[in-house]
Amino acid sequence: MRRLAVCAGLAAALALASACAEHLPDEDLRILTAAPGAKLSTDDLWKDFQKDPAAARRQYFGVAVDVSGKIQSIDVAAGKPATILFSLADQHGVRARLLDERAASILKDAPVLTRITLRCFCEGIDAQQNVLLKSCIKP
């Protein structure tokens, strides 16, 4: 009985620790089978984080979201994840890091200034004051 209680306590502690994570993994293949918890424009996601960052983080952190927006720039630097920026205000906006194994196929059909829909895990505001999305794919 005591062993069962210890195991249950450890499981609860691990669950609590993972719930308190500040960052999501850069590559998370669970996005390939994840159902979206929200579908919205990049404008609306940005506005949610500008209006109340803490509430938006509670609502979206770790959630698969389908976002649609107009591509402002694409960053494909060696050794870094390919990134699409949906710029909204003063060069800040929503930054979507593409899942490595899908990046080439996404980018070949997504030139700058076109609209695109991506499914990503939402992390929240990054150090550059952008809303950061990770493991992005085309749904």
N, C-alpha and C positions, 0 to 999 in steps of 0.2 A: 504494500500500500504506500509506504514511504517513497519507494522508488518511482511509482506512478506520479506522486505529487511533485517530486523533483523534476521529472521529465516534463510534466505539464508546466511547471514554473519556468523551466528553460525555454520551452516553446513560446510561452507568453513573452518572455524577455526578448527573444529573437524577433518576434513579431513587432513588439514595441520599438525595438532598435531600428528595424527596417522602415517603420512608419515615420521615424524622425530623420531619415536621410535628407541631406540638403541637395544632393545632386543625383541625377539619373545617369545610368551608363551611356556612353556615347553611342554604342552599338547594342541594340536590344532587339533580337529577332522575334520576340513576342509580338512586335508590331505587325508581322505578316499575317497573324490570325486574330488580332485584336479588333473588337467591335468599337466603333467610335462612341465615346461618352458625350460628345457634343459635336455639332456641325455649325460652323460660323465663318464669317469673313475674317480676314486678317485685321481689318479695321475694327470690327467688334471685339476681337480678342485683345487688341492693343488698348482700346478704350476701357475694357474691364480692368486691365492692369493699371491704367493711369488713374482711374476713378478710385479704386481701393485695392492696392497691391496685395495686402494680406488676405483679403476675402477672395481675390482672384486666385491666389496661390492655393488656398484651401480648396477651392472649387476645381482647379485644373491640374494641380501637381500630380504627375504620374498617370494622368488620364490620356487615353488615345483620343485625339481630336481630328476632325476633318476640317481643314481651313482652306479657304479660297481667296486668292488675291492676285494682284498684278506684280510681276517680278520687276524689281528696280535694279538689282545687280546680282551677279553670280560670282562666287569666289571659289576657284579650283586651284589651291596651292598644294604643292607637293608635301606629303606628310601630314596633311590636315584634312578633315572631312570636307567634302564639297558642300557649299552653303549657298542658299538662296536668301536674299534680303528683300523683304516686302517693306519698303521705307514709307513711313507715315508722317513723321514730324522731325524736322531738323536732323535728317539723316539717321534717325532712330526709328525702330519699328519692330517687325517680327523677323527673326533670323531662324531659318530652318536648315538644320544639318541633315543631309541626306544619308540614308543607310548605304554604306560603301558598295554593297553588292548590287544595288539598284541605281546608283548615281548616274552612270553613263547612259542608261536607257531613259532616265528622267530628263537629263539635260539635253539629249539630242532632240527632244520634242518641246523644249521650253526656252525659247529665246527671251531675252530681256524685253520687257514691256508687254508680254502676253500674260493672260490669266491662267492660273493653274490651281488645281486642287491637290492637296497633300494630306496624308494621314500620318500623324506624328505623336510622340509622347511629349507633353508639355512640361517644361521644367520651371519656368518663371522668368523673372528679370535677371539678366546677366550683368557682368561688370561693366559692359558698354551701354547699359540702360536699354537693351533690346529685350523683347520677349523671346526666350530661347525654346525652340522645338528641336527634339532629337529623334533619330532613327526614322526619318521621313521617307515615305514611299508614296507612289500613286495608288489610290484605292481602286 
